Amino acid sequence: MLLPFAISADPLDLAGVLALAQHRHALQARRDDVEGPGAVVLFVGAVRGRHQGQEVRALTYEAYEPLAVGSFERISGEAAARVPGVVLCIHHRIGTLEVGEPSIVIAAVAAHRAEAYAASRFAIERVKQISPVWKREHLVDGLSWVEGATVDPDDPAPLEEAWRRACP
């Protein structure tokens, strides 16, 4: 059974996350007697083959699961505060992933496309800012840790910056 927010060592179930988000939005719309889902945005982040001019062979992701899942829940609440009625589902992989493999999926469902796009973009910006997920690059000539989330989740400035990036 899929949960709305998850860390997983297994390959991401893109269709399952999408269906779950649509189902959750439909239930919410019925409960609140508001417009049903009119737009669905599925963001899939994948492992790139180059980073800062160096060839990447793979990435190893690590996470502190309880805090990471909690941060995904927080991000969903932050998005809903700015885009009433939006529903998010966020799943992130851990373990070693090859170039091209999906590492994160964010499904955003809203009544209208602009809202779904904004919520999706906001969510990935906030994941990068506050979620305790770390990655180690497997490069041609060695390994390198990439700095992960460094901002205080309660600091309003990064929150506003994430929203500005989502809605330029």
N, C-alpha and C positions, 0 to 999 in steps of 0.2 A: 504494500500500500504506500503510495506516494504521499509525502507531507509537503506543505507549501514552502517550507524552508529547510534546506538540508545540505549536509556535507557528505560526500560519498566517494568511496574508493572504486566504485563500479562506474562504467560508462554512463553518461547522462542520458536520461530518457526524454529527449526533446519533445516528442509527441505527447508523452504522458504529462509532462510539466505544463504544456500548452492546454491540454484537455482539463487538467485540474484547475488552472487559473480561470478558464472559461466557465467551468462548473461553479466555482466559488463566486464568480461575479454574477452569474445567473441567480444563484440563491440569494445573494445580497440584494440584487435588484428587486427580486420578488418580495423579500422581507421588508425592504424600505419603500416599496412601491415607486421605484424610479426607473429611468430608461435602462433597458438591458444592454448587453454588450454590442457595441457598434464597431469597435475597433480592437484588434489584437496585435500587439507588437511582440515578436520573439527575438530577443537579442541573444546571440551565441558568440561568446568569446572563444577564440581558438589559439593554440600555440603557434607563434610566428617562427619562421626559420631564421630571422636575423633580428638582432637587438643591438643598438648603438654600434653598428658597423661590423658586428661579429656574428659568425654563423652559429646558430643554436641547433643542437641535435635533439634536445628534449628538455622538459622542465619537470622538476619534482616539486609538487605543492604539499605543504604541511599546514595544518590549521588546529587551533584549539576549538574543538567542535562546539562545546556549550556556549562559548562566547561568540563564535562565528554565527551560529544559528540565531542567537539572541540579537546580534547586530543586524541580521537580515530582517528579523521581525521589527526591529526599531526602524529600519529604513522603510519598510512597508508602511508603518504608521506615519512616518514623516511625509512620505509621498501622499498618503490619503489625506493628510492635513492640508496639503496644497492642491490636491486634485481630488475633490470629494467623489466618492464612488469608485475610484480606481482600485483594482485588485492586483497584487504582485505575487509571484512565486519566484523564488531564487534558489538555485541549486549550484553548488561548486564542487568540483572534483578535487581529490587529493591523490597523492601517489605520483608515479612517473608517467608523463604523457609525451607522446611523440608529436613532432611537428604536424599541424593540421588537426589534431584532436581537440574536441570541445573541452574547455576548462570551466566555463560558467554558462548557465542559461538563466535568463530573466524573461519571464512572461508577464506582460502588462496588459490588462484588459480594462477598457473604459468605454464610456458611451460614445466618445468621439476620437478620431485619430490623433489630433493634436495633443490631447490629454494622455493617450497611451504612449505616444512617442516621448513626451516630456517625462512621464513617470519612469519609463525604461531608461532613458539617458540619466536622469537623476539617480536612479538606483545604482547603476554601474559606477557613477562618480563617487557615491557614498560608500559603496563596497570598497573601492580603492582607498578611500580616506580612513574608514573606521573598522573594517572587518579584519580580525586576526587570522589572516591567511598569508603564508609566506611562500616564496618560490626560490628555487635554486636552479640556475641555468646550467645545463650540460653543454659546454662550448667545445669547439674543436680542440682547443688547447687547455682545457681544464674546467673547473667548476667555479661558479660565482653566485653568491646570494644577492638577491634584488631586494632593496629596501621595501618593506610593506607599509601597512597602515601606521601613520605616525601622529594623527591629530586626535585631540580630545573630542569624543563624541558629543560632549555637552557644549563645545565652543560654537557659538552661532555663526562666526565668520566662515568657517569651511562649509557649513550647512548652506549658507547663502551663496557661496561660490559654486557649490554643486548645482544649485538651482539655476544660477546664471548660465552655467555651461549647458544645462538641459534646455533652457529657453533663451537662446541668444537674441 
